[in-house]
Amino acid sequence: MSHTRNSELSDFTHSELIRYSRHLALPQVGPTGQRRIKAARVLLVGAGGLGSPAAMYLAAAGVGTLGLVDFDVVDLSNLQRQIIHGTGDVGRPKLESAAERLRDVNPFVAVEEFATRLDSSNATEIISGFDIVVDGSDNFPTRYLVNDACVLTGKPYVYGSVYRFEGQASVFAATDGPCYRCLFREPPPPHLVPSCSEGGVVGVLPGIVGSIQALEAIKLILEEGETLVGRLALIDALKLRFRELKLRRDPECSVCGEHPSVRQLIDYEAFCGAEATVAQQAMEITVGELAQRLESRSDLLLVDVREQYEWEICRIVGAVLVPLGELQARMRELDGTKEIVTLCHLGIRSLVALEILRAAGFSRVRSLQGGIDAWARQVEPTMAVY
């Protein structure tokens, strides 16, 4: 017996034995379980709010190989919740910052970096090289993409999402379990789903949900406990209440059902309506067009429908602030003889404002595509972004 135990421990260096001693003491882990963890390959999609805690805890646990997919750079507004990055990392690629931090957390972990946007052309190839996928994305096209790729490659999909004070977590695409499409057959209309950038999120919540995702990945590796397969955990952080929904596999599911119609990855931007329709394009003005119009001193009225705190961070010279919630009551302040351009942070609230104004009889209204974020990145690079 002691010879067998010594043989199991021989896979670890003396330093690793000390590092993982609390795991080795657990009956559910022990040397055998820790060897499984060390041999595991886990892919993290995104090194942001959810990916930060998930990656750090998986690295600390000793997961042998962590894959990171990210193409973004660190900005100051990330630091309220994306704890894998620090103030000195602002401006650096998130992939570079995260990989450096993970190697510091645990030098025994191999970090594989994918400096790319996950899409239909590369998702199957990247995901097929890993055992488990932990999704830290914040948009519907990527969630449907990851789900479908996981179903097609037979990999468990550890899902998490956060918004304001609410979070969700589950495990999809596992053997005999439901997939993401079993729960959400169709994506909601894009303009009805504000992102965390638009709606906000309390900074600690991604830490809670990302930690749950890391825990689920560890349980899948160990094949211990009851995972969230077939269950959706709902977290209300304001009341600190956890609820659970039972999920079942949908036999009519287009991906994992009895007669699947999706047998290869599709255009998920188009599927989720994230690409602007022809009608929407007609209602929008690009930042380049707006810059030209302002330069030629066109008769425009810029109506900024963001909140006061956002206005204090950055603004376009000449715009007037009318927060979206006050728009109905303050319409009389707007000069109806001018062409109106509504603008917000990312171009979502401004489309809602456009509809409100047109319904009230303002005929010449357009929305700034991409919002002030696009303006800062393409027209005025010295402007603060958030």
C-alpha positions in Angstrom: 0.0 0.0 0.0 2.7 2.5 0.9 4.7 1.5 -2.2 1.6 2.4 -4.3 1.1 5.7 -2.6 4.7 6.6 -3.0 4.4 5.7 -6.7 1.4 8.1 -7.0 3.3 10.9 -5.3 6.4 10.4 -7.5 4.6 12.4 -10.2 5.0 15.5 -8.1 8.0 17.5 -7.1 8.6 18.3 -3.5 7.5 21.9 -4.2 4.3 20.7 -5.8 3.5 18.4 -2.8 3.7 21.4 -0.5 1.7 23.6 -2.9 -1.1 21.1 -3.3 -1.0 19.7 0.2 -4.6 20.9 1.0 -5.8 19.1 -2.0 -3.9 15.9 -1.2 -5.5 15.9 2.2 -9.0 15.7 0.6 -10.4 12.2 0.2 -12.2 13.3 -3.0 -8.9 14.5 -4.5 -5.8 12.9 -3.0 -2.8 12.0 -5.2 -5.0 10.4 -7.9 -7.3 13.4 -8.2 -4.4 15.8 -8.2 -2.8 13.8 -11.1 -6.0 14.2 -13.0 -6.0 17.9 -12.4 -2.4 18.1 -13.5 -3.1 16.2 -16.7 -6.2 18.3 -17.5 -6.4 20.8 -20.4 -9.0 23.7 -19.8 -9.8 26.4 -22.3 -10.9 29.8 -21.0 -12.8 32.0 -23.5 -12.0 35.6 -22.4 -9.6 37.0 -19.8 -12.1 39.5 -18.4 -14.5 39.6 -15.5 -15.4 35.9 -15.4 -12.2 34.6 -16.9 -10.1 36.4 -14.3 -11.1 34.5 -11.2 -11.8 31.2 -13.1 -8.3 31.2 -14.6 -6.5 32.2 -11.4 -8.3 29.5 -9.3 -7.7 26.8 -12.0 -4.0 27.8 -12.2 -3.7 27.7 -8.4 -5.4 24.3 -8.3 -2.7 22.9 -10.6 -4.6 22.4 -13.9 -1.8 21.3 -16.1 -2.6 23.3 -19.2 -4.7 26.5 -19.4 -5.7 27.9 -22.8 -6.6 31.6 -23.0 -8.5 33.1 -25.9 -8.6 36.9 -26.0 -7.9 39.8 -28.4 -8.7 42.8 -26.3 -6.5 45.2 -24.4 -6.7 46.3 -20.7 -8.4 49.6 -20.1 -9.0 51.4 -16.8 -12.7 50.6 -16.6 -11.8 46.8 -16.5 -10.0 47.0 -13.2 -13.2 47.3 -11.1 -13.8 43.5 -11.7 -11.1 42.0 -13.9 -8.7 41.1 -11.1 -6.2 39.3 -13.1 -5.0 42.7 -14.5 -3.5 45.6 -12.6 -3.1 49.3 -13.0 0.3 48.8 -14.7 -1.3 46.6 -17.3 -3.6 49.3 -18.8 -2.9 49.4 -22.5 -1.4 45.9 -22.6 -3.1 43.0 -24.4 -5.2 41.2 -21.9 -3.7 37.9 -23.1 -0.2 39.0 -22.3 -1.2 40.4 -18.9 -3.3 37.4 -17.9 -0.6 34.8 -19.0 2.0 36.6 -17.0 -0.2 36.6 -13.9 -1.1 33.0 -14.2 2.6 31.9 -14.6 3.3 33.8 -11.4 0.3 32.2 -9.6 1.6 28.7 -10.5 4.8 28.2 -12.6 3.9 24.5 -12.9 1.0 25.4 -15.2 1.5 25.6 -19.0 -0.4 28.6 -20.5 -1.3 28.4 -24.2 -2.2 31.8 -25.7 -4.6 32.4 -28.6 -4.5 36.0 -29.5 -7.6 35.9 -31.7 -11.3 36.4 -31.7 -13.0 33.0 -31.4 -15.2 32.6 -34.4 -16.7 29.9 -36.7 -13.4 29.6 -38.6 -11.2 28.6 -35.6 -13.5 27.5 -32.8 -13.6 23.8 -33.6 -9.9 23.5 -34.0 -9.1 25.4 -30.8 -11.7 23.8 -28.6 -10.9 20.2 -29.8 -7.5 20.5 -28.2 -8.9 20.8 -24.7 -11.0 18.7 -22.3 -13.3 21.4 -20.9 -14.3 24.9 -22.0 -15.0 27.7 -19.5 -16.8 30.5 -21.2 -16.1 34.0 -19.8 -17.6 35.9 -22.8 -20.2 38.6 -22.4 -22.2 38.4 -25.7 -24.7 36.1 -27.3 -22.9 35.3 -30.5 -19.9 33.9 -28.6 -22.1 31.9 -26.2 -24.0 30.2 -29.1 -20.7 29.6 -30.9 -19.0 28.0 -27.9 -22.1 25.9 -27.2 -22.3 24.6 -30.7 -18.6 23.9 -31.0 -18.7 22.1 -27.7 -21.6 19.9 -28.7 -19.9 19.1 -32.1 -16.6 18.3 -30.4 -18.0 16.5 -27.4 -16.6 18.9 -24.8 -18.4 20.1 -21.6 -19.2 23.8 -21.7 -19.0 25.6 -18.3 -21.3 28.6 -18.7 -21.5 31.8 -16.6 -23.0 35.3 -17.1 -23.4 38.4 -15.0 -25.5 41.6 -15.2 -25.9 44.3 -12.5 -26.5 42.2 -9.4 -27.6 39.0 -11.0 -25.6 36.0 -12.1 -26.1 32.6 -13.7 -24.0 29.4 -14.0 -24.5 26.0 -15.5 -22.7 23.2 -17.4 -23.9 22.5 -20.9 -23.1 20.0 -23.6 -22.1 17.3 -21.2 -23.0 13.6 -21.9 -26.8 13.2 -21.7 -27.2 16.8 -20.5 -28.9 19.8 -22.1 -27.0 22.4 -24.2 -27.3 26.2 -24.1 -29.8 26.1 -27.0 -32.1 23.7 -25.0 -32.5 26.7 -22.6 -32.3 29.5 -25.1 -33.5 28.4 -28.5 -33.3 31.9 -30.0 -31.3 34.9 -29.0 -33.2 38.0 -27.8 -33.3 41.1 -30.0 -29.9 42.9 -29.6 -31.3 46.3 -28.6 -33.2 44.7 -25.7 -30.1 43.3 -24.1 -27.8 46.0 -22.8 -24.2 44.8 -22.0 -22.4 45.2 -18.7 -20.9 48.4 -20.3 -24.4 49.8 -20.7 -26.2 48.4 -17.7 -23.3 48.0 -15.3 -22.3 45.1 -13.0 -21.2 45.1 -9.3 -17.5 44.2 -9.4 -17.5 41.3 -7.0 -20.2 39.4 -8.8 -18.0 38.1 -11.7 -15.6 36.9 -8.9 -18.4 34.8 -7.5 -19.7 33.4 -10.8 -16.2 32.9 -12.2 -15.2 31.0 -9.0 -18.3 28.8 -9.5 -17.2 28.1 -13.0 -13.7 27.1 -11.8 -15.3 24.8 -9.2 -17.5 23.1 -11.8 -14.4 22.5 -14.0 -12.5 20.9 -11.1 -15.5 18.7 -10.3 -15.7 17.6 -14.0 -12.0 16.8 -14.0 -12.3 14.8 -10.7 -15.6 13.2 -11.6 -16.7 14.0 -8.1 -19.8 15.6 -6.6 -22.9 16.8 -8.4 -22.1 19.2 -11.2 -24.5 21.8 -12.6 -25.3 19.6 -15.6 -29.1 19.8 -16.0 -29.3 22.7 -13.5 -29.1 26.5 -13.9 -27.9 28.3 -10.8 -29.4 31.8 -10.4 -27.7 34.3 -8.1 -29.3 37.4 -6.7 -26.4 39.3 -5.1 -28.5 42.0 -3.6 -30.5 39.5 -1.5 -27.7 36.9 -1.5 -30.1 34.3 -2.6 -29.4 31.2 -4.8 -32.1 29.6 -6.8 -32.0 26.6 -9.1 -33.9 25.7 -12.3 -34.0 22.1 -13.5 -33.1 21.8 -17.1 -33.8 19.0 -19.5 -32.4 18.1 -22.9 -34.7 19.3 -25.6 -35.3 16.4 -28.1 -36.1 19.1 -30.7 -32.9 21.0 -30.1 -31.3 22.1 -33.4 -27.8 21.1 -32.1 -28.0 18.3 -29.6 -31.6 17.0 -30.3 -32.6 13.7 -31.9 -32.6 15.2 -35.4 -30.1 18.1 -35.3 -30.1 20.6 -38.2 -26.9 22.4 -37.1 -24.1 20.1 -38.1 -21.4 22.8 -38.6 -20.7 26.2 -37.2 -22.7 29.1 -38.7 -22.5 32.9 -38.8 -23.3 33.7 -35.2 -23.2 37.4 -35.6 -26.0 37.1 -38.2 -27.9 34.5 -36.1 -28.0 36.8 -33.1 -28.8 39.9 -35.1 -25.6 41.6 -34.0 -24.9 42.8 -37.5 -26.8 45.9 -38.4 -29.8 45.3 -40.7 -30.3 47.5 -43.8 -33.1 49.3 -41.9 -30.9 49.9 -38.9 -28.1 51.2 -41.0 -30.4 53.8 -42.5 -31.2 55.0 -39.0 -27.5 55.3 -38.0 -24.6 57.6 -38.8 -21.0 56.4 -38.5 -18.5 58.3 -36.5 -16.6 59.2 -39.7 -19.7 60.7 -41.2 -20.5 62.6 -38.0 -16.9 64.0 -37.9 -17.3 65.3 -41.5 -20.7 66.8 -40.8 -19.4 68.6 -37.7 -16.3 69.9 -39.5 -18.5 71.4 -42.2 -20.6 73.0 -39.5 -23.8 71.2 -40.5 -27.0 72.1 -38.8 -26.9 69.2 -36.3 -28.1 68.7 -32.8 -26.2 66.1 -30.8 -28.3 64.6 -28.0 -26.3 62.6 -25.6 -28.6 60.2 -23.7 -26.0 58.8 -21.3 -26.0 59.4 -17.5 -24.3 62.4 -15.8 -21.4 60.3 -14.5 -20.6 59.1 -18.1 -20.8 62.7 -19.4 -18.2 63.7 -16.8 -15.8 61.0 -18.1 -16.0 62.1 -21.8 -18.2 64.0 -24.2 -18.3 65.3 -27.7 -18.0 69.1 -27.8 -21.3 70.7 -28.7 -23.5 67.8 -27.5 -26.3 68.4 -25.0 -27.0 65.9 -22.2 -30.5 64.5 -21.9 -30.3 61.1 -20.1 -32.6 58.5 -21.7 -34.8 58.4 -18.6 -35.5 62.1 -18.9 -36.0 62.2 -22.7 -39.8 62.1 -22.7 -40.1 64.9 -20.2 -37.5 67.2 -21.9 -38.5 66.9 -25.6 -39.6 70.5 -25.7 -35.9 71.5 -25.1 -35.0 70.0 -28.5 -35.0 72.1 -31.7 -37.1 70.1 -34.1 -35.9 72.2 -37.1 -32.5 70.6 -36.8 -31.4 67.1 -37.7 -30.8 65.2 -34.4 -28.1 62.7 -33.8 -28.6 60.6 -30.6 -25.5 59.1 -29.0 -24.7 56.9 -26.0 -21.8 54.7 -24.9 -22.0 51.9 -27.4 -25.0 52.8 -29.7 -27.7 50.8 -27.9 -29.5 53.4 -25.8 -29.3 55.9 -28.6 -31.4 53.6 -30.9 -34.0 53.5 -28.2 -33.9 57.3 -28.0 -34.3 57.5 -31.7 -37.5 55.4 -31.6 -38.9 57.6 -28.8 -38.1 60.8 -30.7 -39.5 59.5 -34.0 -42.7 58.3 -32.3 -43.1 61.9 -30.9 -42.9 63.4 -34.4 -39.2 64.2 -34.8 -38.7 63.0 -38.4 -35.0 63.7 -38.9 -33.2 61.6 -36.3 -30.2 59.3 -36.6 -28.2 57.3 -34.0 -24.4 57.3 -33.7 -23.2 53.9 -34.6 -20.9 52.4 -31.9 -21.6 55.4 -29.7 -19.0 57.6 -28.0 -16.7 54.6 -27.6 -16.3 54.3 -31.4 -15.8 58.1 -31.6 -13.0 57.9 -29.0 -11.3 55.0 -30.8 -11.6 56.2 -34.4 -11.9 60.0 -34.3 -10.6 61.4 -31.0 -8.0 58.9 -29.7 -7.0 61.2 -26.7 -10.6 60.9 -25.3 -11.0 58.7 -22.3 -12.7 55.4 -22.8 -14.6 53.4 -20.2 
